[in-house]
Amino acid sequence: MVQFKDIGNGFSVFLCLCQPKPQNAVTIAVSSRTLFNMVAERKIFVDEGVEKYVAFQVEHENDPLKPGPAFPFVKALMNVNTRLRNLYPDSEELFDIVLMTNNHAQVGVRLINSINHYGLTIERFCMTGGKSPIGYLKAYMTNLYLSKSADKVTEAIEEGIAAATVFMPKQENDLSDTQLRVAFDGDAVLFSDESEIIVKKHGLDTFFEHEKKFENQPLAQGPLKCFLEALGKLQRKFYAKNERLNCPIRTFLVTARSAASSGARVLKTLRSWGLEIDEALFLAGAPKGPLLQKIRPHIFFDDQMFHIEGANELGTISAHVPYGIGQNAPLKKTLEFSLRILQYVW
Amino acid sequence: MVKMSLDAVQVMSGQVKELKVSPSSNGDARGSWEGKEEFDPNQLELTAKPKPPKPENAVTVAVSSRVLFRTEREQKVFEQKGVEEYLRYQIEHENEPFAPGPAFPFVKALEAVNTRLRELYPQSEELFDIVLVTYNHAHVGIRLINTINHHNLFIERFCMTGGSSPIGYLKAWHTNLYLSADAEKVREALAEGIAAATMFMPEKLTEVSESQLRVAFDGDAVLFSDESERIFKTHGLDKFFEHEKENEDRLLDHGPLKGFLEALGKLQKKFYAKGQRLDCPIRTYLVTARSAASSGIRALKTLRAWGLEIDEALFLAGAPKGPMLEKIRPHIYFDDQMFHVEGAAEMGTVAAHVPYGIAQKYSSQQKMSSGK
């Protein structure tokens, strides 16, 4: 964070609260379109071309952009950082937010102005001017990458980086100012998609039998397991200072699995990884939307667009993890009937 | 790279034979989660499990872990030694199933009804759906799952809230009835408009039917509002009789459990439609302290106006409810007054307290004045 301290006689001193080193911090990379709402600007880019787009941005340099879908999430991360700094003033184990954008450097001024307008602490920028951000993500030791571009997210996941495509709901639920709440789907997000493969190929009953048989064998990990791990590590710092009841990070598992038939393997896997999850909801196929509406997470990760759209409809900010066998093309209303049949199976 | 440290629970758990603790691999390697071998489904013996219904179609009954199972010992560990010791204890005894709790026979009976409903209406989703809603931490989940499977229950939906209030989730599940051991939570649920009751474990349990679900209700402040009880408590019995006679044709307002009786009635009608009235696996009872001739008509007329049938109606005119209930042998009995709940429990009936209405104020006053 940059602060200017007035030392009188018209001089100011430039104070910099140091940013953590990437290897110590939990690094979250966000794209400009997830941090801010740039729908109108995007339209200009798509319809009228890059020159008009850049000109527009430069013209409106001093107009702050409106918040985008990842904005509440980033604000919540900063809040956790404040609490961490209170308890551990010398530690570098904090959240570090990097802005990773394809945008041209000219647009940078508007982005910086917007960031300062909202009082965000984002000191690290990568304006790649069109190049792929994947190399930079690795260099920053990124723990999570959020973008609007499904292609970039898919590339990131293939390179082993936790990533998701974020979607903005039409009306947003009120979210907590004091506690970061993150909800995860189970299969193909925290865990691998091995179980979903069995359901899709052999049906639900085979799946239940398989899960019972292999109850004590942990599932393989999925793309977002490491991010949950990073969250858990920070949570334990609060527990160590007796702040368990007041912990500003809360994690949720919201899975379509059935508890008695297939839940034990999930819980045992989490335990064998040494990961705790605060709340576990086994839905046995019930729709996720209403429960997420009660949970009010700052972000919800799922691998199936069906659930993402269901969550969005009821005001939850959702992020799609394009991994595993559950990938369908984004559904239109006319396809809803066939998707209901798919859900019947799963 | 950020290295993950083992926390105490994992070390203590003793369940972990080999630690699959892989360091964070972000960006280091291609996703290590690819490339699992195919498996052969013919190795497994398959038994078909029915699919759980959608919440809005089903009659959803939410139970807490403390009423479904007997967890007094674990509760003591939690209260005396704190949460970490409690979690450790649960993990240690993970493969020991809990003993059945007060709501256990009720849940078994609900499943018996479901089996009959599925036989008659194989495609319908109008069934009972049981959700386990508990304050418990996810670590305890495994013991709960093991116990559920040991007793052959069919509970697939869990809400493990890890300490935060479960009331918000009840609405999302379209809960028709919430049973808990904690009076505070039950009061909260009632305030949100959800039928709820606090359950107590009786010292001895009378045997109940395995093939027919029997539910008994008190009248005032349970099925009906507490307006009549107010008159009785402020002006006395005679005023109460007069008032009821005068207002015979005016319907009573509904009470917290009217919705649940309605849901039961809807399922009963499905059996009647298939000519199974004599063999219906759901039976409802009204067990009220009202006097039939002096104040009974208004109750019956109200039920009729609501389109609700009750199978058996017992007007006790003040006689103790315990002996009657012992004969009825319901799986659960709802009453708003602790006096009646305790009387029923003494004689072996599983009774649930509905903390609604004016009787709550009076009972706490009595307790204070008698120095209990």
Interface residues (C-beta under 8 A of the other chain):
Chain A: Q23 N24 V26 E93 L137 K138 M141 T142 N143 I157 E158 E159 G160 I161 A162 S192 D193 E194 I198 H202 L204 D205 T206 F208 E209 H210 K213 N216 P218 A220 Q221 G222 P223 C226 E229 A230 G232 K233 R236 L245 L253 S258 A259 A260 S261 G263 A264 L267 K268 L270 R271 S272 W273 G274 E276 I277 D278 E279 A280 L281 F282 L283 A284 G285 A286 P287 P290 L291 Q293 K294 Y323 Y344
Chain B: M1 V2 M4 S5 L6 D7 V9 Q10 S13 Q15 V16 L19 K20 V21 S22 S24 S25 N26 G27 D28 A29 R30 G31 S32 W33 K36 F39 P41 Q43 L44 E45 L46 T47 A48 K49 K51 P52 K54 P55 L132 H137 A138 H139 G141 I142 L144 I145 N146 I148 N149 L153 F154 I155 E156 R157 F158 C159 M160 T161 G162 G163 S164 G168 Y169 K171 A172 W173
